[in-house]
Amino acid sequence: MSAILLTGASGFIGQALARRLASDDHRLRLATRSPLPGCPDGAEVFHFAGLDPATDWTAALTGIEVVVHCAGRAHVMAETAANPLAEFRRINTDATARLASQAVQAGVRRFVLVSTVKVCGERTRPGTSFTADTTPVPADPYAISKLDAERAVRALGASGGMEVVIVRPPLVYGPGVRANFLRLMRWIDHGLPLPLAGIDNRRSLVALDNLADLLARCIDHPAAANQILYASDGEDLSTPELLRRIGMALGKPARLFRAPAWLLGSGARLLGQRALIDRLYASLQVDIRPTRRLLAWSPPCTVDVALERTVEHFRARKQH
């Protein structure tokens, strides 16, 4: 078992991963800025004031063999920073590089960086998938900052003898999911008619439990060293199929009908939802065959089971 520092332990991915790593009997140190609900038994909590290039990780890294870096500035729906790229880079790139540099100095063996599929772009052509050989084309400040972080950590690892594992998940869903996925559940739960029946696309998603399982595998597996790995549920869905499956989990039919793409696009612009509609129409697929082969890994949770768990949490929150 390894001594692990997990950053972002109070976040959506971090909480699930902390539970998983604790169940594997790793020696766990959880770094968090926010109060940590349900801290796993035996885990040590390291509180820090903020994630920035000046953060001193020396104490947190003492005795640590593996760092799993989940903390960062997430993609935001309503940007408030005067210079979004500078702010994303300050936290996601420069602060990550600081952590990786100090990890090298502390003798950390492996650094697992949770990145994003968005470093490669927002969509794939029909019948194609992002792979480790795909030329990155980040389309927004968030994705640019994450790609810069990947490059900085890999360079530091190569020069300092530290193994680096990059994991690029697509959209992550599960209990407590927010943003667009939560919006879709609310639409279906309210019985809203949705003009999305005619969409013919494919999108890769990854359930929270599947991502946590993969990250846990990346802690010690020798073949993960210095790899770029993609995560998904192994079943890519069209938008209409995803909505129908969410409806099945909710016990409410997804009320879908067809509408011309131009009409939907015009309505989305008027409502300020063009980015969401673009994502609902576009394909975005990742190739997890190398991940399966290298790590002898398969997603342990099916889409339908993961959706049932997500919906169960959604219903419980509605009652409070």
N, C-alpha and C positions, 0 to 999 in steps of 0.2 A: 504494500500500500504506500501511497505517496503523500508527502506533505504539500498541500495545495493552497495557494492564495487565489481566491475567487473575488474579482472586483464586480461591482454592480450587483451585489448580492440581494439588494432589496427590490430589484427590477423584475420585470415580467419573466425574462429568461433566467435571471440570476436566482430567483427564489426556487424555481423548478429544478435547476441544476444543483443548488445547494442540498435540496432534499435527496436528490439522486446520489450525489457524491457521499453524503453522510451515510446512506444506506449501504454503500460499498466499503464502509469502514476506513475511508481515507482520513488522514489528519487534516482538518479543514480550518482555514483562517478566512473569515468573510470580511471583505472591505466594503464599507457602505457609508454614504453621507446621510441617509435617512434612517429612521427607526426601522428595526428589522423584526417584522412579525413572524412568530413561529420559528425562532432560531433552532436549528437541529441540535439535539443533545451532543455535547462534547465539542461543538464548534467554538472557536475563538473569534470574537468580533473585534475588528479594527475599524474605529471611526476616524474619518478624515473630513476636513472642513470643506474641501471642494476639489474637483478634478481639474487641474490646470498644469501648465508647464513647470510651476514652482513646487508642486507637491513632492514632499520627501517620503519615499517609500521604504527607507532603510529599515525601520523597525518592523514594518509589515513583511519584509522579504527575508528577515533573519530565519534561517533554517528551512526555507522553502525550496522544494525541488521543481514544482510546476506552477506556472501562473496561467490562469484562465481569465482573460480580460473581456468582460461583458459590458463594463461601464462605458458611458459615452453620451454624447448629445445625439438624441434620436432625431429622425426625420420628423419635422413639425408641420402640422396642418396650417397653422396661422403664424407665419414668421414675424417676429418683432425686432430682431436685431438689425441695426443700421447697416451692417456689413455681414450678411449671413455666412459667406465663404470664410471670412476671417474668424468668425466665432466658431464655426464648425472645425476649422483647422486648429484653432487654439486648444480645443478640448479633444477632438477625435484624433488629430494627428500629433500635435506637439506634446500633449499630455501623455499620449500612448508611447511616443518615442522616449519620453523621460522615464516612464515605468520600465520599458524594455531595456534602456541603458543601465538603469540601476539593477535590474534583474541580472544582466550580464555580470555586473560588478559583484553581485551577491552569490554568484555561482549557480544560478538557477539552470536546471538541465533543459527544460522545455517551456516554451511560451505558446499558448493556444490563443489565437486572436479570433474573436467572433466578428466577422466582417459582414458583408451583405452582397447579394447577387446584383444589386444596383451598380456596383463598380463596373459591370460589363454593359450596362444599359438598361432601358426600360422595357424592351421587347425583343422577341426572337422571331425570325422568319418562320413561316409554316414548315413543319417537318425538321426544324433544327433546334439545337439546345446549346446553352452555354456550357463550355468545358474549361478545363484548366489552361488550355491553349488559346482560348478566345482572347482577342485583343481588347483590353478594357476601353470602354467609351462611356465614362460616367457623365450623366446628363444634368446633375444638379449639385449644389454645394455640399450636401450631405454625402453623396456618393464620391465626389472628388476627395473629400477629407478622409473617407475610409480607404480609398485606394492609396492615397499618400501615406496613411498609417501602415497599410500592408507593406509598402515598399520600404518604409523606415525600419520597421521591425525586422523584416527579412535581411536588410543590410546589416543591422546591429547583430543579429543572430549569426550571420555568416562571418563577421569579423571577430565576434567574441566567443565562438564555439557553442552557442546556444541553439538547440533545435527549435524551429518555428513551425507551427501548424496554423494554416489559414482555413477557416470554415466560412463558407459563403451561403447562408440560408436565404431562400426566398421569403415570401410572407409567412410569418409565424402566427399560428392561431392556437387557442386553447383556453382553459378557464381564466377569465380576467382579461381576455383580449379586448383591445379598444380600437379606436380609429375606424377605418373603412369596414373592417370585418364586423365590428359591433353594429355599424350602421346597416349593413345587410341583414343581420339578424333582426334588428328592430323593424325594418321594412317588412320582412316576411311575417314577423310576429303580429304586426298591426294589420296584416292583410292587404297591403298596398298593391295595386296592379303595377307591374313592372314591365316596361317595353323592351325586354332583353331576350325574348325567346329566339330571335333570329341570329344571335351571335354564334359564330363557329370559330372558336379559338381553343387553345389549351394552355393551362397555367399550372405550374408546379407550386405546391404549398408544402409546408412542413408543420406537423403537429408539435406542440411544445414538448410532449413526452418523447417524441422521436428525436427532436433536436438534442434534448438533454441526454438521451441514450447515446447518440453519436459523439457528443462532446466528452462524455464519460469514457468512451472507447479511445478517444484521442489522447487521454491522459498518459497512458502507458504503452500503447501499441507501437512496436518498433517501426512498422511500415508507415505510420502517420508522419514521421519526422520529415520536415521540410517539404510538405505537400500542401497543395491547394485543393480543398475538398468541398464538394457541394452536398447539400442536404435536401431531402424532400421525402414525401410519404411514399414515393414510388408509384403513385397513381395520379396522373395529370388530368385535370378536369376542365371541361368547358365552363364558361360562366353560367349558362342555364343549368348544367348538371350540378354545379356547386350549389346553386340556389335551391334546386329541387332536393338535394341531399340535406341542406340546412332545414328545409321545410319538413322533411321526414323526421329529422331529429326533434323538431319543435312540435310535431304532430299537427302541423298546419300546412296546407298546400301552398307552394309558391305560385302566385297568380301571375303568370308570364304571358305576354302577348307580343306580337311582332310590330315593329315600327321602323320606318326608314332610318338609316344611319344618319342621314343629313338632318332629319327632323330632331332626332335625339341629340345630336351635337349642338344644334341651335338652341334647344331648350336647356342643355347643360351649360352653355355659355351664359345664358340669361340668368341662370340660378347660381352661377359661380362654381359649378361642379364639373368643369371640363376635364380636369386632371383625373377625377374618379371615373368618368365615363371612358376616357382613353384607356385606363387600366382594365376596365371591365371588357372592352372590346379587344385589346391586344393579347397576343400570345406571349408567354414568358416561361420557357422550359429550361430545366437544368438536367445535366446528365450525371446520375449518381452511380452509374456502373463502375467507374474506377473506385469510388468510395466503398461500394459493396465488395469489390474484388480485393482491394488492398487491405481492408480492415476485417474481412469476413463478416460484414455487417449487413443486416436487413432491418428496415423500420419495424419495430416491434408492435406498433399500434396502427390499426387500419384507419382509414379516413372516417368511416362511419362511427367507430368507437370514439375516436377523437372528437367528432362533432357532437356526439351524445354527451361527453364530458363537458364540452364547451357550453352547450345549451343548458345543462344542469346548473352550472354556475351562473349563467345568465338569468335563469328563472329565480334562483335563490336571491340574487341581487335585486330583482324586481320586487321581491316581497319585503324588502327592508327600506 
